[in-house]
């Protein structure tokens, strides 16, 4: 299908949706909501198509004017200046339209389950993991998102062995999905008396939060164990068996939850995380072929892949997938992630456009 025919199809569908939504005998509530979302999603595409067509039409008119020998010198000068501006603007509008027409990740508008785990490096890795969790919490604040801490396994001196959080808001997964992988830190640990720089790591996983219709979890596929929750250093924080560990037998996925005092609430939270992991597993299996083809670009999202280094002595952060280095580590750790996120999204769009070429 040529681009022009594709644009015609989009404009026609947008008009059809407008007619359906304006009819007196409106569809049922669920169908109306679905059509309204489709209409809203298509609006910026149609606006850009209109902008492109108008720019091309203006360029044709100006070219015709310049070709007319009766056009006076003053008008010719104005027309040439406008035509040059249009020639610079049209490719930018075309690129913007191509990006809008790219197939969308169905999970982009989902909320996300964020998991941060300390990796190699002992207590220093746990302190870094806690720093990453704060970084994402502050980033969420700047975007107007809400963060619900679902599980937190802390160490005695402010570190974090493992944290699981639900992040809710507009476009959460679209902006966090490239954070999955190994984050490496280079700095002098607070526990180091000799002033030597150590390297340690933490692992981040970001998964779209699944809805009940996305994943069917059969109770017979689950083994549910209950135990007493414990705090830092293993001390007991609860005298009842309220902590829950769920094992999904077909996949071997294990989820533990102990933050709530209620066993029922812990089980509900654990099931939310389990559904997200199963949904992400299905997505990765479905997209495996495409991810393999693009692994050299933004990366596959493989949690074993080293994606970023935070170098504290030099105050810089480097994303290895796109060879981007920013010299504002303090601001990044304080939640200023937009430069990194925007660059990753732009690189992903560029690689997907290249696939279509």
C-alpha positions as CSV (number, residue, x, y, z in Angstrom):
1,X,0.0,0.0,0.0
2,X,1.4,3.4,-1.0
3,X,1.8,6.1,1.6
4,X,-0.9,8.2,-0.1
5,X,-3.4,5.4,-0.1
6,X,-2.6,4.7,3.5
7,X,-3.2,8.4,4.4
8,X,-6.5,8.3,2.6
9,X,-7.5,5.2,4.6
10,X,-6.6,7.0,7.8
11,X,-8.6,10.1,6.9
12,X,-11.6,8.0,5.8
13,X,-11.6,6.0,9.1
14,X,-11.3,9.2,11.1
15,X,-14.4,10.6,9.4
16,X,-16.3,7.3,9.8
17,X,-15.5,7.4,13.6
18,X,-16.7,11.0,13.8
19,X,-20.0,10.0,12.2
20,X,-20.5,6.9,14.5
21,X,-19.8,9.0,17.6
22,X,-22.2,11.8,16.5
23,X,-25.1,9.5,15.7
24,X,-28.2,9.8,18.0
25,X,-28.3,6.0,18.4
26,X,-24.8,5.9,19.9
27,X,-23.1,2.6,20.5
28,X,-23.2,0.9,23.9
29,X,-21.0,2.4,26.6
30,X,-18.1,0.0,26.2
31,X,-18.1,0.3,22.4
32,X,-18.5,4.1,22.6
33,X,-15.4,4.3,24.9
34,X,-13.4,2.1,22.5
35,X,-14.4,4.2,19.5
36,X,-13.8,7.4,21.3
37,X,-10.2,6.3,22.2
38,X,-9.5,5.3,18.6
39,X,-10.8,8.7,17.4
40,X,-8.7,10.5,20.0
41,X,-5.6,8.5,19.0
42,X,-6.1,9.2,15.3
43,X,-6.7,13.0,15.8
44,X,-3.0,14.0,15.8
45,X,-2.3,11.8,12.8
46,X,-5.1,13.4,10.8
47,X,-4.0,16.9,11.9
48,X,-0.5,16.2,10.7
49,X,-1.8,14.8,7.4
50,X,-3.8,18.0,6.9
51,X,-0.7,20.1,7.8
52,X,1.4,18.2,5.2
53,X,-1.2,18.5,2.5
54,X,-1.6,22.2,3.0
55,X,2.2,22.7,3.0
56,X,2.6,20.8,-0.2
57,X,-0.3,22.7,-1.8
58,X,1.2,26.0,-0.8
59,X,4.6,24.9,-2.2
60,X,2.9,24.0,-5.6
61,X,1.1,27.3,-5.7
62,X,4.4,29.2,-5.0
63,X,6.2,27.2,-7.6
64,X,3.5,28.0,-10.1
65,X,3.7,31.7,-9.2
66,X,7.5,31.8,-9.7
67,X,7.1,30.1,-13.0
68,X,4.8,32.9,-14.2
69,X,6.8,35.5,-16.1
70,X,4.3,38.2,-15.2
71,X,5.1,37.9,-11.5
72,X,6.8,41.1,-10.4
73,X,10.2,41.2,-8.6
74,X,8.8,42.0,-5.1
75,X,6.3,39.2,-5.2
76,X,8.9,36.8,-6.6
77,X,11.2,37.6,-3.7
78,X,8.5,37.0,-1.2
79,X,7.4,33.8,-2.9
80,X,11.0,32.4,-3.0
81,X,11.5,33.1,0.7
82,X,8.2,31.3,1.5
83,X,9.1,28.4,-0.8
84,X,12.4,27.9,0.9
85,X,10.8,27.9,4.3
86,X,8.3,25.3,3.1
87,X,11.0,23.1,1.6
88,X,12.7,23.0,5.0
89,X,9.4,22.4,6.8
90,X,7.8,19.7,4.7
91,X,10.5,17.0,5.4
92,X,10.1,17.7,9.1
93,X,6.3,17.2,8.9
94,X,6.7,14.1,6.8
95,X,9.0,12.6,9.4
96,X,6.6,13.5,12.2
97,X,3.8,11.8,10.2
98,X,5.9,8.7,9.6
99,X,6.5,8.4,13.4
100,X,2.8,8.8,14.1
101,X,2.0,6.0,11.6
102,X,4.4,3.5,13.2
103,X,2.6,0.5,14.7
104,X,2.1,1.3,18.4
105,X,3.1,-1.0,21.2
106,X,-0.3,-2.0,22.7
107,X,1.2,-1.8,26.2
108,X,2.5,1.8,25.9
109,X,-0.5,3.4,27.7
110,X,-0.4,0.7,30.5
111,X,0.6,1.3,34.0
112,X,3.8,-0.6,34.9
113,X,5.2,-2.9,37.5
114,X,8.7,-1.7,38.4
115,X,11.2,-4.1,40.0
116,X,14.6,-3.0,41.3
117,X,17.0,-5.6,42.7
118,X,20.6,-5.3,44.1
119,X,23.1,-7.2,42.0
120,X,26.8,-7.8,42.4
121,X,28.5,-5.6,45.0
122,X,27.0,-6.5,48.4
123,X,25.9,-3.6,50.6
124,X,27.0,-1.0,48.0
125,X,24.8,-2.7,45.4
126,X,21.9,-2.5,47.8
127,X,22.5,1.2,48.4
128,X,22.6,1.8,44.7
129,X,19.4,-0.1,44.2
130,X,17.7,2.2,46.8
131,X,19.1,5.2,44.9
132,X,17.6,3.9,41.7
133,X,14.2,3.4,43.4
134,X,14.3,7.0,44.6
135,X,15.3,8.2,41.2
136,X,12.2,6.5,39.6
137,X,9.9,7.8,42.4
138,X,11.1,11.4,41.8
139,X,10.8,11.0,38.0
140,X,7.2,9.7,38.6
141,X,6.5,12.9,40.6
142,X,7.6,15.1,37.8
143,X,5.3,13.3,35.3
144,X,2.3,13.4,37.7
145,X,2.3,9.6,38.1
146,X,1.6,7.8,41.3
147,X,3.8,5.1,42.8
148,X,2.5,2.4,45.1
149,X,5.3,0.5,46.8
150,X,4.2,-3.1,46.8
151,X,7.2,-4.9,48.3
152,X,10.4,-3.6,49.9
153,X,13.2,-5.6,51.3
154,X,15.6,-3.2,53.0
155,X,19.0,-3.6,54.5
156,X,20.0,-2.2,57.8
157,X,21.8,0.9,56.6
158,X,19.4,2.3,54.0
159,X,20.0,-0.1,51.2
160,X,17.4,-2.1,49.3
161,X,17.8,-5.8,48.3
162,X,14.6,-5.8,46.3
163,X,11.7,-3.4,45.7
164,X,8.5,-3.9,43.7
165,X,6.3,-0.9,42.8
166,X,3.2,-0.2,40.7
167,X,3.5,3.0,38.7
168,X,0.3,4.5,37.4
169,X,-0.4,7.4,35.1
170,X,-0.5,8.4,31.5
171,X,2.0,6.7,29.2
172,X,3.9,5.1,32.0
173,X,5.1,2.0,30.2
174,X,6.0,3.9,27.0
175,X,8.5,6.1,29.0
176,X,9.8,3.4,31.4
177,X,10.1,0.3,29.2
178,X,13.7,1.0,28.1
179,X,14.8,1.0,31.8
180,X,14.9,-2.8,31.9
181,X,18.4,-4.2,32.3
182,X,21.6,-4.0,34.4
183,X,22.5,-0.6,35.8
184,X,26.1,-0.3,36.8
185,X,27.5,2.2,39.3
186,X,31.1,3.3,39.8
187,X,31.8,5.2,43.0
188,X,33.6,5.2,46.4
189,X,31.3,3.3,48.8
190,X,30.5,4.9,52.1
191,X,31.8,1.7,53.7
192,X,35.2,2.1,52.0
193,X,37.8,3.6,54.1
194,X,40.6,3.6,51.5
195,X,38.8,5.8,49.0
196,X,38.9,3.2,46.2
197,X,36.3,3.3,43.5
198,X,34.1,0.2,43.4
199,X,31.9,-1.1,40.7
200,X,28.5,-2.7,41.6
201,X,25.2,-3.2,39.9
202,X,21.5,-3.4,40.2
203,X,18.9,-4.9,37.9
204,X,15.7,-3.2,36.8
205,X,12.7,-4.8,35.3
206,X,9.7,-2.8,33.9
207,X,6.6,-4.7,32.9
208,X,3.2,-3.5,31.7
209,X,0.6,-4.1,34.3
210,X,-1.7,-6.8,33.1
211,X,-5.5,-6.7,33.2
212,X,-7.6,-9.7,34.1
213,X,-8.5,-10.2,30.4
214,X,-4.9,-10.3,29.4
215,X,-3.7,-13.3,31.4
216,X,-5.8,-16.2,32.8
217,X,-4.3,-17.6,36.0
218,X,-5.7,-21.0,36.9
219,X,-5.7,-21.6,40.7
220,X,-4.6,-25.2,40.1
221,X,-1.4,-23.9,38.5
222,X,-0.4,-22.1,41.7
223,X,1.4,-23.2,44.8
224,X,0.7,-20.8,47.6
225,X,2.9,-20.8,50.7
226,X,2.4,-18.6,53.7
227,X,5.1,-17.6,56.2
228,X,6.0,-14.9,58.7
229,X,7.3,-11.6,57.2
230,X,10.6,-10.4,58.4
231,X,12.4,-7.0,58.5
232,X,16.0,-6.0,57.8
233,X,18.5,-8.5,59.2
234,X,15.9,-11.2,59.5
235,X,14.1,-9.8,62.5
236,X,10.4,-10.6,62.7
237,X,8.0,-7.8,62.0
238,X,4.8,-9.9,62.2
239,X,3.7,-12.6,64.6
240,X,1.3,-14.1,62.1
241,X,1.8,-16.1,58.9
242,X,0.7,-13.1,56.7
243,X,3.5,-13.2,54.1
244,X,2.7,-15.0,50.8
245,X,4.8,-16.8,48.3
246,X,3.1,-17.8,45.0
247,X,4.8,-20.2,42.6
248,X,3.3,-20.5,39.1
249,X,4.0,-24.1,38.4
250,X,3.9,-24.1,34.6
251,X,6.6,-21.4,34.3
252,X,8.4,-21.6,37.6
253,X,7.8,-17.9,38.3
254,X,7.9,-17.1,42.0
255,X,6.5,-14.0,43.6
256,X,6.7,-13.1,47.3
257,X,4.8,-10.4,49.1
258,X,5.0,-9.4,52.8
259,X,4.4,-5.7,53.1
260,X,0.8,-5.9,54.2
261,X,-0.3,-7.3,57.6
262,X,-3.2,-9.1,55.9
263,X,-2.5,-12.4,54.1
264,X,-5.4,-11.6,51.7
265,X,-3.9,-8.3,50.7
266,X,-0.5,-9.8,50.2
267,X,-1.9,-12.5,48.0
268,X,-3.8,-9.9,45.9
269,X,-0.6,-7.9,45.4
270,X,1.4,-11.0,44.6
271,X,-1.1,-12.0,41.9
272,X,-0.9,-8.5,40.4
273,X,2.9,-8.9,40.0
274,X,2.5,-12.5,38.8
275,X,0.1,-11.4,36.1
276,X,2.4,-8.7,35.0
277,X,5.3,-11.1,34.7
278,X,3.3,-13.6,32.8
279,X,2.0,-10.9,30.5
280,X,5.5,-9.6,29.9
281,X,6.7,-13.2,29.2
282,X,4.0,-13.6,26.5
283,X,4.9,-10.2,25.0
284,X,8.6,-11.1,24.9
285,X,7.9,-14.4,23.3
286,X,5.7,-12.8,20.7
287,X,8.2,-10.1,19.9
288,X,11.3,-12.3,20.1
289,X,11.9,-12.2,16.4
290,X,11.6,-8.5,16.1
291,X,13.6,-7.9,19.3
292,X,16.5,-10.1,18.0
293,X,16.6,-8.1,14.8
294,X,16.8,-4.8,16.7
295,X,19.1,-6.0,19.6
296,X,22.0,-3.9,18.3
297,X,19.8,-0.8,18.5
298,X,18.0,0.1,21.7
299,X,18.3,-3.5,23.0
300,X,16.1,-6.4,23.7
301,X,15.0,-5.4,27.2
302,X,16.9,-8.5,28.4
303,X,17.5,-8.1,32.1
304,X,21.0,-9.5,31.8
305,X,22.0,-6.7,29.4
306,X,24.2,-3.9,30.8
307,X,22.4,-0.8,29.7
308,X,23.8,2.2,31.7
309,X,26.7,3.2,33.8
310,X,26.5,5.9,36.6
311,X,30.0,7.2,37.2
312,X,30.0,9.3,40.4
313,X,33.6,10.5,40.5
314,X,33.2,12.0,37.0
315,X,29.6,13.1,37.5
316,X,28.4,11.4,34.3
317,X,25.9,8.8,33.2
318,X,26.3,6.8,30.0
319,X,23.6,4.8,28.2
320,X,25.5,2.1,26.3
321,X,22.7,1.3,23.9
322,X,22.8,4.7,22.2
323,X,26.2,5.9,23.2
324,X,24.8,8.9,25.0
325,X,26.7,10.4,27.9
326,X,25.2,13.2,30.1
327,X,27.3,15.1,32.6
328,X,24.6,15.7,35.1
329,X,24.5,12.7,37.2
330,X,23.2,14.5,40.4
331,X,20.2,15.7,38.4
332,X,19.6,12.2,36.9
333,X,19.6,10.6,40.3
334,X,17.2,13.2,41.4
335,X,14.7,12.1,38.8
336,X,15.7,14.2,35.7
337,X,15.4,11.4,33.2
338,X,13.6,13.0,30.3
339,X,16.8,13.6,28.2
340,X,17.7,9.9,28.5
341,X,14.1,8.7,27.9
342,X,13.5,11.0,25.0
343,X,16.8,9.9,23.3
344,X,15.9,6.2,23.7
345,X,12.4,6.7,22.3
346,X,13.8,8.7,19.3
347,X,16.4,5.9,18.7
348,X,13.7,3.3,18.8
349,X,11.5,5.2,16.4
350,X,14.4,5.7,14.0
351,X,15.3,2.0,14.0
352,X,11.6,1.1,13.4
353,X,11.4,3.6,10.5
354,X,14.6,2.0,9.0
355,X,12.9,-1.4,9.2
356,X,10.0,-0.1,7.1
357,X,12.2,1.5,4.5
